[in-house]
Amino acid sequence: MRLPISDWKKIRKSFSTREGKSVAVFGLFSLPRSNGRKKLQSSLGYSMEMIANSIAVTNDFRKGQYALINLRTIL
């Protein structure tokens, strides 16, 4: 479904009229890989992001975390 050009202009105008303040963001990502065996490789990953909001509102996004485990065999 495509939006008419007039709708896109309204959307663009609504974003350009908003005011906001920048917030501090801290992010961390790590993905070590292991080749311990000839036919098995593994990796373990972790990602984290923290946002320091200037105004504490209960439903604001503050912290996100993600973990990943990957095991694969090599033929």
N, C-alpha and C positions, 0 to 999 in steps of 0.2 A: 504494500500500500504506500503510495507516494503522497506527501502533503503538498498542497498548493503553495506557490511562492509567497502568497500573502501570509500564510501561517508561519512560514520560516522567518519572515520579517518580524512578526510579532514575537516569536521565540527569541530571536537575536536581540530585539529591543529590551525584552524583560531581563536578559542577562546583563546587558550593558548599563542598566539603571540601578543595579544592585550595588550596595556598598558593603564592605566587609573589612575585617582585619586579618592579617596573617597570623598563624599560630605556629608554635614550635613543633617540629616533627622529628622523632628519632626512629631510625630503622636499622635493623640488623639482619644479615642473611649469611648463612653458612651451609655449604654442601660438600663435605669431604667425601672422597671416593676411595674404595679399597679394592686392590687387585691381589688379594691374598692367595687365591688358588687359580690354577690355569683355566678352569672351566666355570668359575663362579666369580662374578663381580657384584659389589654391593655399594650403595651410597645411602647416606643418612643426612637429611636436610632439616633445617629449622629457620623460620623467618618470623620476625616480630616487628611491629610498628606501634609506637606510642605517640599520642598527640596530647600536648598540654594546652587545654582550652583556657582562654582568658576568662570566660564567664562559665561557671559551673552549672550546667543544665543536666538533669538526670538522664535524659535520653541521648546525649551526645556520644559520638564514637570516641573512645579513649584508647583502647588497646586491642590489637588483633594479633593472633598467633597462628602459625601453620607449621606442621611437621610432615615429613615425607620419608618413607623407607622404600628403597628400590633394590630388589634382588633380581639378577638375571644370569642365565646360563649362556655360555658361548659354545656353539656347536663346532 
